[in-house]
C-alpha cells in the first residue's frame, strides 16, 4: 500500500473516527474515518492529534481482504 504522508487534507471530525469493537481498554488500536474525497483516513487511537495517513478505497479493500483471509495473522499476539 502506498500511503500519502503529510497530506494537506482536512482532518476528519472527532465524531467521524471509529475503531474495532475488538480494541482493548488500553487503546491499542487504530481508528479509521471516511473522508469526503473518497479516501480513508487512519490514525493511532492513542495519539488522536498525531499523524493521519490517507489511503484510497482500493488500498483499504486490498488490506481488509488480506486480513479477512488471515494473511496477517502472524503479526498478532
C-alpha positions in Angstrom: 0.0 0.0 0.0 1.2 3.5 -0.7 0.1 5.9 1.9 0.0 9.6 1.3 2.0 11.1 4.2 1.9 14.7 5.5 -1.2 15.3 3.5 -2.8 18.8 3.5 -6.4 17.4 3.5 -8.8 18.4 6.2 -8.7 16.0 9.2 -12.0 14.1 9.8 -14.1 15.4 12.7 -13.6 13.6 16.0 -17.0 12.0 15.8 -16.2 10.5 12.4 -13.5 8.2 13.7 -14.3 4.7 14.6 -12.3 1.7 15.8 -12.9 -2.0 16.1 -15.0 -3.4 18.9 -12.1 -5.8 19.5 -10.0 -2.8 20.8 -8.9 -3.1 24.4 -9.2 -0.7 27.2 -5.6 0.5 26.9 -6.3 1.9 23.5 -4.2 -0.4 21.4 -6.0 0.1 18.1 -6.1 2.2 15.0 -9.0 4.3 14.1 -10.5 4.9 10.6 -12.7 7.6 9.1 -14.2 8.1 5.7 -13.1 11.3 4.0 -15.2 13.4 1.7 -12.9 12.8 -1.2 -13.5 9.1 -1.0 -10.3 8.1 0.8 -10.0 6.5 4.2 -8.0 8.2 7.0 -6.1 6.1 9.6 -4.7 7.2 12.9 -3.3 5.8 16.1 -6.1 5.8 18.7 -3.5 6.6 21.5 -2.5 9.8 19.6 -5.7 11.3 18.2 -3.9 14.6 17.4 -1.0 12.9 15.8 -0.3 11.9 12.2 -3.1 10.8 9.9 -2.4 8.6 6.9 -4.8 8.6 3.9 -5.4 5.5 1.8 -7.5 5.1 -1.3 -10.6 2.8 -1.2 -8.8 0.1 -3.3 -5.8 0.1 -0.9 -8.1 -0.3 2.1 -10.1 -3.0 0.2 -6.9 -5.0 -0.5 -5.8 -4.8 3.1 -9.2 -5.8 4.5 -9.4 -8.7 2.1 -6.0 -9.9 3.2 -6.8 -9.5 6.9 -10.0 -11.5 6.4 -8.1 -14.2 4.6 -5.6 -14.5 7.5 -2.6 -13.1 5.6 -1.5 -11.0 8.6 -2.3 -13.4 11.4 1.4 -13.9 12.1 1.6 -10.2 13.2 -0.9 -10.6 16.1 -0.1 -11.5 19.7 
